[in-house]
């Protein structure tokens, strides 16, 4: 009804800001602070329980001096726990609001229908990545899976799969290859899977968590394999003066670095550069967990804009959720 239409209008109006919030790297510093706060809270609550036991014992003994002394310590510790709890809530307040917003919006609103062929001319940069996120925002995760939600609308809260972009130009500046890819074997948007017997060879390599697996379905390998296959009929001299940029959201693994070397061997006159993550003109960091990039300091104006966008959508979302049916929001395949 009216609440749903209002939510859709607000979501559309704040679409760009919400995408930037979703694709901004999570601050490792913030996670470290929360981890330390939780450790301190656990110790304080343990101490509080011990002091409470002493206080009860003093009351049973009718030792009023010990009751007063232990009571003051108990009240001081209780106040400190309360203040630390409040500080933790302040740290996680926007995260909680964003989680509520995601849950309600994904329940109330239908998925967007898109034509993947409409996404063209993608720069191999942070801006190109932003365009991909904006294009696929709130599309069906059952069709276009980025490693976030397995079904329902794509929100891109915390992507697990890597995203890469390859742009190649010949000596005259004309584009000869431009595509993006998402890591993964199933339902991954962008460039198709690399063939088992293609011009390039992948190998097993560690991820940022130390897990070792085949890298044939990495985004970078898909793109470079696709480029080599499309240009296999061209002699190496064709690429004298040609330039290319491979942009990746995450740092390249050992297998993808080896693939870069293979491409440079196949096309010795081709200048291929690699870019990992970036900071865009608005000061937003793009880079997966494990990236050496740190989130930049944000101004009060940009922070206020982000929080206002979340607040507007959340208020409408809560109103819409109250009137929404319990049926799932995701539609069937287009």
NORTA-V825222 format. One record per pair of residues at least 4 apart in sequence whose C-alpha atoms are under 8 Angstrom apart, sorted by sequence separation. I is the first residue (numbers start at 1). J is the second residue. D is the distance in whole Angstrom. If there is no record, write none. Layout:
I|J|D + I|J|D
This chain:
1|5|6 + 2|6|6 + 3|7|6 + 4|8|6 + 5|9|6 + 6|10|6 + 7|11|6 + 8|12|6 + 9|13|6 + 10|14|6 + 11|15|6 + 14|18|6 + 15|19|6 + 16|20|6 + 17|21|6 + 18|22|6 + 19|23|6 + 20|24|6 + 26|30|8 + 27|31|7 + 28|32|6 + 29|33|6 + 30|34|6 + 31|35|6 + 32|36|6 + 33|37|6 + 34|38|6 + 35|39|6 + 36|40|6 + 37|41|6 + 38|42|6 + 39|43|6 + 40|44|6 + 41|45|6 + 42|46|6 + 43|47|6 + 44|48|6 + 45|49|6 + 46|50|6 + 47|51|6 + 48|52|6 + 49|53|6 + 50|54|6 + 51|55|6 + 52|56|6 + 53|57|6 + 54|58|6 + 55|59|6 + 56|60|6 + 57|61|6 + 58|62|6 + 59|63|6 + 63|67|6 + 64|68|6 + 65|69|6 + 66|70|6 + 67|71|6 + 68|72|6 + 69|73|7 + 70|74|6 + 71|75|6 + 72|76|6 + 73|77|6 + 74|78|6 + 75|79|6 + 76|80|6 + 77|81|6 + 78|82|6 + 79|83|6 + 80|84|6 + 81|85|6 + 82|86|6 + 83|87|6 + 84|88|6 + 85|89|6 + 86|90|6 + 87|91|6 + 88|92|6 + 89|93|6 + 92|96|6 + 93|97|6 + 94|98|6 + 95|99|6 + 96|100|6 + 97|101|6 + 98|102|6 + 99|103|6 + 100|104|6 + 101|105|6 + 102|106|6 + 103|107|6 + 104|108|6 + 105|109|6 + 106|110|8 + 114|118|8 + 115|119|8 + 123|127|7 + 124|128|6 + 125|129|6 + 126|130|6 + 127|131|6 + 128|132|6 + 129|133|6 + 130|134|6 + 131|135|6 + 132|136|6 + 133|137|6 + 140|144|6 + 141|145|5 + 145|149|8 + 149|153|8 + 169|173|5 + 170|174|6 + 184|188|6 + 194|198|7 + 206|210|5 + 207|211|5 + 217|221|7 + 218|222|6 + 219|223|6 + 220|224|6 + 221|225|6 + 222|226|6 + 223|227|6 + 224|228|6 + 225|229|6 + 226|230|6 + 227|231|6 + 228|232|6 + 234|238|6 + 236|240|8 + 248|252|7 + 252|256|6 + 253|257|6 + 254|258|6 + 255|259|6 + 256|260|6 + 257|261|7 + 258|262|6 + 259|263|6 + 260|264|6 + 261|265|6 + 262|266|6 + 263|267|6 + 264|268|5 + 279|283|6 + 280|284|6 + 287|291|6 + 298|302|6 + 299|303|6 + 300|304|6 + 301|305|6 + 302|306|6 + 303|307|6 + 304|308|6 + 305|309|6 + 306|310|6 + 307|311|6 + 308|312|6 + 309|313|6 + 310|314|6 + 311|315|6 + 312|316|6 + 313|317|6 + 314|318|6 + 315|319|6 + 316|320|6 + 317|321|6 + 318|322|6 + 319|323|7 + 320|324|6 + 58|63|5 + 59|64|7 + 62|67|8 + 66|71|8 + 123|128|5 + 124|129|8 + 139|144|7 + 141|146|7 + 145|150|7 + 149|154|7 + 169|174|5 + 170|175|7 + 183|188|7 + 206|211|5 + 207|212|7 + 216|221|6 + 217|222|6 + 252|257|6 + 264|269|8 + 279|284|5 + 280|285|7 + 298|303|6 + 58|64|7 + 122|128|5 + 148|154|7 + 149|155|8 + 169|175|4 + 170|176|7 + 182|188|5 + 205|211|8 + 206|212|4 + 215|221|8 + 216|222|7 + 264|270|7 + 279|285|5 + 280|286|8 + 287|293|7 + 148|155|8 + 149|156|8 + 168|175|6 + 169|176|5 + 181|188|8 + 182|189|6 + 205|212|5 + 206|213|7 + 264|271|8 + 278|285|6 + 279|286|6 + 58|66|6 + 59|67|6 + 136|144|8 + 141|149|6 + 142|150|6 + 148|156|6 + 167|175|7 + 168|176|6 + 169|177|7 + 181|189|6 + 182|190|6 + 185|193|7 + 204|212|6 + 205|213|6 + 264|272|7 + 277|285|7 + 278|286|5 + 285|293|7 + 58|67|5 + 122|131|8 + 141|150|6 + 142|151|5 + 145|154|8 + 148|157|7 + 168|177|5 + 181|190|4 + 182|191|8 + 204|213|5 + 205|214|7 + 277|286|5 + 278|287|7 + 285|294|7 + 141|151|5 + 142|152|7 + 146|156|8 + 148|158|6 + 167|177|6 + 168|178|6 + 180|190|5 + 181|191|5 + 204|214|4 + 205|215|7 + 277|287|5 + 285|295|5 + 55|66|8 + 140|151|7 + 141|152|6 + 148|159|5 + 166|177|7 + 167|178|5 + 179|190|7 + 180|191|6 + 181|192|8 + 203|214|6 + 204|215|6 + 276|287|7 + 284|295|7 + 285|296|7 + 55|67|6 + 140|152|6 + 141|153|6 + 147|159|6 + 148|160|6 + 166|178|6 + 167|179|7 + 179|191|7 + 202|214|7 + 203|215|6 + 284|296|7 + 119|132|8 + 139|152|8 + 140|153|5 + 141|154|5 + 146|159|6 + 147|160|5 + 148|161|8 + 165|178|8 + 166|179|6 + 202|215|6 + 203|216|7 + 283|296|6 + 139|153|5 + 140|154|6 + 146|160|7 + 147|161|5 + 165|179|6 + 166|180|6 + 202|216|5 + 277|291|8 + 283|297|8 + 55|70|6 + 138|153|4 + 139|154|5 + 146|161|6 + 165|180|4 + 201|216|8 + 278|293|8 + 283|298|7 + 54|70|7 + 55|71|6 + 119|135|7 + 137|153|8 + 138|154|4 + 146|162|8 + 164|180|6 + 165|181|7 + 277|293|7 + 137|154|6 + 138|155|6 + 163|180|7 + 164|181|5 + 136|154|7 + 137|155|6 + 163|181|6 + 164|182|7 + 51|70|7 + 55|74|8 + 137|156|7 + 163|182|5 + 202|221|7 + 162|182|6 + 163|183|7 + 114|135|8 + 161|182|7 + 162|183|5 + 51|73|7 + 52|74|7 + 114|136|8 + 161|183|5 + 194|216|7 + 51|74|6 + 133|156|8 + 161|184|7 + 194|217|7 + 193|217|6 + 252|276|8 + 112|137|8 + 114|139|7 + 200|225|6 + 251|276|6 + 48|74|6 + 112|138|6 + 113|139|6 + 199|225|7 + 220|246|8 + 244|270|8 + 246|272|7 + 248|274|8 + 250|276|6 + 251|277|8 + 111|138|6 + 112|139|5 + 113|140|8 + 194|221|7 + 198|225|7 + 242|269|7 + 243|270|6 + 244|271|6 + 245|272|6 + 246|273|6 + 247|274|6 + 248|275|6 + 249|276|6 + 250|277|7 + 111|139|5 + 112|140|7 + 194|222|5 + 220|248|7 + 239|267|7 + 241|269|7 + 242|270|5 + 243|271|5 + 244|272|5 + 245|273|5 + 246|274|5 + 247|275|5 + 248|276|5 + 249|277|5 + 48|77|6 + 111|140|6 + 193|222|6 + 199|228|7 + 240|269|5 + 241|270|7 + 242|271|6 + 243|272|6 + 244|273|6 + 245|274|6 + 246|275|6 + 247|276|6 + 248|277|6 + 48|78|7 + 192|222|7 + 195|225|8 + 199|229|7 + 236|266|7 + 237|267|8 + 239|269|6 + 240|270|6 + 241|271|7 + 243|273|8 + 245|275|7 + 247|277|7 + 191|222|6 + 194|225|6 + 198|229|7 + 236|267|5 + 239|270|5 + 185|217|6 + 191|223|6 + 194|226|7 + 236|268|7 + 237|269|7 + 44|77|7 + 184|217|5 + 236|269|7 + 129|163|8 + 183|217|6 + 184|218|6 + 192|226|8 + 129|164|8 + 183|218|4 + 184|219|8 + 191|226|7 + 221|256|6 + 224|259|8 + 228|263|8 + 45|81|7 + 129|165|8 + 146|182|7 + 182|218|7 + 183|219|4 + 220|256|6 + 224|260|8 + 44|81|7 + 128|165|8 + 182|219|5 + 183|220|8 + 249|286|7 + 250|287|6 + 181|219|5 + 218|256|8 + 221|259|7 + 249|287|5 + 250|288|5 + 180|219|8 + 181|220|7 + 224|263|8 + 249|288|6 + 250|289|8 + 251|290|8 + 41|81|7 + 124|164|8 + 125|165|8 + 215|255|7 + 250|290|8 + 251|291|6 + 111|152|7 + 112|153|8 + 124|165|5 + 145|186|8 + 181|222|7 + 215|256|8 + 250|291|6 + 111|153|5 + 123|165|7 + 124|166|6 + 145|187|5 + 146|188|7 + 181|223|6 + 41|84|7 + 110|153|7 + 122|165|8 + 124|167|6 + 144|187|6 + 145|188|5 + 146|189|8 + 180|223|7 + 41|85|8 + 123|167|7 + 143|187|6 + 144|188|6 + 145|189|7 + 179|223|7 + 122|167|8 + 142|187|7 + 144|189|5 + 106|152|7 + 207|253|7 + 37|84|8 + 106|153|6 + 206|253|7 + 205|253|7 + 206|254|8 + 205|254|6 + 177|227|7 + 205|255|6 + 37|88|7 + 204|255|7 + 203|255|5 + 102|155|7 + 202|255|6 + 34|88|7 + 202|256|7 + 164|219|6 + 165|220|8 + 122|178|7 + 162|218|8 + 163|219|6 + 164|220|6 + 202|258|8 + 34|91|8 + 121|178|7 + 122|179|7 + 162|219|7 + 166|223|6 + 202|259|7 + 120|178|8 + 122|180|8 + 165|223|8 + 166|224|8 + 201|259|7 + 120|179|8 + 164|223|8 + 200|259|7 + 200|262|7 + 200|263|8 + 171|239|7 + 170|239|7 + 171|240|7 + 173|242|8 + 171|241|5 + 170|241|7 + 171|242|5 + 170|242|4 + 171|243|7 + 169|242|6 + 170|243|6 + 116|190|8 + 168|242|7 + 169|243|5 + 168|243|6 + 169|244|6 + 168|244|4 + 167|244|6 + 168|245|7 + 166|244|7 + 167|245|5 + 166|245|6 + 167|246|7 + 166|246|5 + 165|246|6 + 166|247|6 + 208|289|8 + 164|246|7 + 165|247|5 + 208|290|6 + 164|247|5 + 165|248|7 + 164|248|4 + 163|248|6 + 164|249|6 + 162|248|7 + 163|249|6 + 162|249|6 + 163|250|8 + 162|250|6 + 8|109|7 + 4|108|7 + 4|109|7 + 23|130|8 + 20|130|8 + 23|133|8 + 19|130|8 + 19|133|7 + 19|134|6 + 16|134|7 + 19|137|7 + 15|134|8 + 124|245|6 + 124|246|6 + 125|247|6 + 124|247|5 + 162|288|8 + 159|288|8 + 22|155|7 + 23|156|7 + 22|156|6 + 23|157|7 + 22|157|5 + 23|158|7 + 19|155|8 + 22|158|7 + 19|156|8 + 125|275|8 + 126|277|7 + 125|277|8 + 126|278|6 + 125|278|7 + 126|279|7 + 127|280|7 + 126|280|6 + 126|286|7 + 153|329|8 + 152|329|7 + 153|330|6 + 152|330|5 + 151|330|7 + 152|331|8 + 140|330|7 + 143|333|7 + 140|331|8 + 140|333|8 + 101|310|7 + 108|317|8 + 98|310|7 + 101|313|7 + 105|317|6 + 108|320|7 + 94|307|7 + 97|310|7 + 101|314|5 + 104|317|6 + 108|321|6 + 97|311|8 + 100|314|7 + 104|318|7 + 107|321|8 + 101|317|7 + 108|324|6 + 97|314|7 + 104|321|6 + 111|329|7 + 107|326|8 + 110|329|5 + 111|330|6 + 107|327|8 + 109|329|6 + 110|330|6 + 111|331|6 + 107|328|6 + 108|329|6 + 110|331|6 + 113|334|7 + 107|329|5 + 106|329|6 + 106|330|8 + 24|284|6 + 25|285|6 + 24|285|5 + 25|286|6 + 24|286|6 + 25|287|6 + 23|286|7 + 24|287|8 + 25|288|6 + 26|289|7 + 20|284|7 + 25|289|7 + 27|294|7 + 27|295|6 + 25|294|8 + 26|295|8 + 25|295|6 + 24|295|8 + 21|306|7 + 18|306|8 + 17|306|6 + 18|309|7 + 17|309|7 + 18|310|8 + 14|309|6 + 10|312|7 + 11|313|6 + 10|313|6 + 7|313|6 + 10|316|8 + 7|316|5 + 6|316|7 + 7|317|6 + 3|316|7 + 4|317|8 + 7|320|7 + 3|317|8 + 3|319|6 + 4|320|5 + 3|320|5 + 3|323|8
